[in-house]
Amino acid sequence: MSEPSQQPSVPASLRLIQDELAAAADGLQEDQLAGLVKEIQQARRVFVTGGGRSGLALRMHAMRLMHLGLTVHVVGETTTPAIGSGDLLIVASGSGTTSGAVAAAEAAVSADARVAVLTTDGESTLAGMAHSVVLIPAAQKTDHRGTASRQYSGSLFEQALLLVLDAVFHTLWKADGTSAEDLWPRHANLE
């Protein structure tokens, strides 16, 4: 194990993360984000899937969509029903080639559902199957060169994914016009 040349401080690391997130946000395409919002608004039901930390961000998004009153399911949960026509599968994969995510998208397309993908690679397998693609300008987790991000293994993609999904929720919420007080009764009370 090599010795670090200089021990960074936590505030310096926070500034690095903030700067990288700001650059990623600036690189997002407004039409792609609007396309994702429209897909969610038009969906009969929304399903979400992704591996690892991307999957965790999507689970958080599913919770927020449920707070809006949408019917939302997390792929892999025992109560998740079959997807079908009129439904939307939201998939996140930095590489766009994660095997479980690709398999879920293939099943959704076969069932005549729509697919929305958030990825770093617009030429990926997932992007090729999608009805809607949001390209997040971040390094893939296998890119260790440090040029697209100085953070570790996919961190920027996962952080930007969470922020993008929260911004999508905020946009949907404001378009819906429901007050925070009206959303509150949908929060979990069995914690």
Disulfide bonds with the S-S distance in Angstrom:
none
